[in-house]
Amino acid sequence: MTISADQATPDADSARRVRRVALVGNPNTGKTTLFNRLCGVRAKTANFPGSTVDARVGSCVRGGRMEIVDLPGTYSLDLDLPEARLCRDCIEGRLVACEPDAVLVVLDATNLRRNLQFAASVLRRGRPTVVALNMVDLAMRKGLSIDVDRLAARLGCPVVAISARSGRGIDALVAAVGQGKASAASLPEIGAATGAWADAVLEESVGGAEAVGDAHDSLTDRLDQAFTHPILGLVVFVAVMAGLFATIFWLADLPMSLIEAIFGRAGSLISEHLPAGALSELLADGIVAGISGVVIFLPQICLLFFLLSLLEDTGYLARASFVMDRIMARFGLPGQSFVPLLSSHACALPGIMATRLIPDRNERLATILVAPFMSCSARIPVYVLLIGLLFGERPLVAGIAFAGCYLLGAIAALLSALVARRTILPGRSRPMVLELPSYKWPSLRTALWTTLDRAVLFLRNAGTVILAISIVMWWLSAYPRGDAPPAAEALRAEAALVADEAARAELETEADAMERRSRQAQSFAGRIGAAVQPLFAPLGADRQITVAILTSFLAREVFLGTMIVLVGMPEEEDHDRILDGVRAAVRDDGRPLFDDATAAALLVFFVLAMQCLPTVALVHRETGSWRWPLLQFAWMSGFAWLAAVATHAIVRALSAG
């Protein structure tokens, strides 16, 4: 192949000026890979006024500085879809904050017929344009021969052959964009029949059997037959997802333990070096514990997005969406809902934001409403605690129960979507039209940048809110300061008279636990729990469990921390000691705090309930109304309460029998 772009260095004036370049292209053309190659960490997510779809803005410092606006992929600028409207408004200058000096169009060299039609719609807008002919290495392996000079002449703008994955041609591309001279020639032959024009350009510029569709990739065909088969495709999907989540839980264990140890040590250092008092407790129990409660799940979230990015890059996720479309359509959801719901297993926040590219409003709202049913990472500590109480001595049954939690959430999501689509969001799911991308080796670089971008987004959106919640909950749990109960004082006095060190330590530990429970009961949180306890009594919850449930409505992961405080276990204890302490805890009347019926009911409740204020706030932002998050909260909480009450009654009856 020959490269026709002028390699001249930008002149001094253009080098000094920061040029804004709009990066556009069809989905699956490698546009994101190119953006990451150009900008790397110098990128941020942006939402321009007047648009409901996010773009990414980054700085490219190769040969001078350029601002790259990575617009969402779209099959045509003329579609009535949010991503197409954003691209169209940006290129045509209707969005001042996004108006570009030049447009960089990314074309897939292995699929030029459709890509050329998109390029034609960009060229008609009259903006200075440069074409990046991506995946030229794949095109060569397929036997394609592309005359880049002739293609540039037909398009009337510079064309640069590149491989965004390997970095080939990137410097030449940057030089072409930075010149400031690239302008689309008038193309009178491009009218409403762009398909015929694209065929004519292909005939002149591209050689090889693939160019005219005479050859087929037999391996690709065989893989597609398997991956998109109604039965075999579903089996493959289940196997891939099982492997993905098993890998996440396996690999995330070590970094999560390390993070837990680091924050535990930080809390200990604060307690050791600051005088006892409100400031020390706020820092150790409020701020450090609050940050830890967010960051500890970051390894799982990062691994999920890293592996999903690799799967997407291979081309498999598009096939999985096609397979799931057959199932999801029966419940009123489109195939495009698959990835948002899958992402919600890490955290509902990025999953809900991923619904922005679902074209139909009712389908998007239905997906947003049911996304929190998917078991997110924040539920995992609660699942581990309650399943450990139920099946601690039966690891196989515990594993099945853990998988059952994920299945129950998915079933609840699909059934809720069906109800919504038959009532408040009527309409049938439209057939999914999807172009299957070519198979290719995934890019580790792209996966890493995608993971970093999602991690920062998660910390910014979730971390700040949960930190604030943790500080508020610390205050509610710590005040008003009640007096130590006489029984605790008596134990301390008895301990002072005991000579045996181990016995004395045991008495002091018992006194500390008694004092913590007493102060918790006298605190604002304890008083609220006592007042609300009748509502959760049908689940088997007493005052202490009710307090933990109430705090979990702010953030699910707070439940475990609250239980640790209530049963008087130091947070540094390992999981087995915490489980034993919770199992041995008793109610005010001396009965066990958790029996099987209560643990099972709470497990079902936590699978189904809406317990995440950041999600409520995000749904309000995404829908522009409080109607939807309030409806979502009421539906999920009511459904969870009814299911938990039924579970408690059934397990209690079985235990009695």
Protein Blocks (a to p, Z undefined) as FASTA:
>chain_A
ZZfbdfbdcdfklmmpccdddddddehklmmmmmmmmnmmmccddddehiabdcdddddf
ehiaaddddddddfbfkbccfklmmmmmmmnopamklocfbdcddddfklmmlmmmmmmm
mmmnopacddddehklmmmmnopacdfklmmmmnopacddddfknopoklmmmmmmmnop
accdddfklcfklmlmmmmmmmmmpgcjklnopaccfklmmmmmmmmgfklmmmmmmmmm
mmmmmmmmmmmmmmmmmmmmmmmmmmmmmmmmpccdjklmmmmmmmmmmmmmmmmmmmmm
mmmmmmmmmmmmnommmmmmmmmmmmmmmnopafklmmmmmmmmmomklmmmmmmmpmbl
klmmmmmmmmmmpccfklmmmmmmmmmmmmmmlmklmmmmmmmmmmmmmmmmmmmmmmmm
mmmmgcddddddddddddddddfklmmmmmmmmmmmmmmmmmmmmmmmmmmmmmmmmpcc
ddddfklmmmmmmmmmpmblklmmmmmmmmmmmmmmmmmmmmmklmmmmmmmmmmmmnop
afklmmmmmmmmmomklmmmmmmmmnopafkbcfklmmmmmmmpccfkopafbdfklmmm
mmmmmmmmccdfklmmmmmmmnopaklmmmmmmmmmmmmmmmmmmmmmmmmmmmmZZ
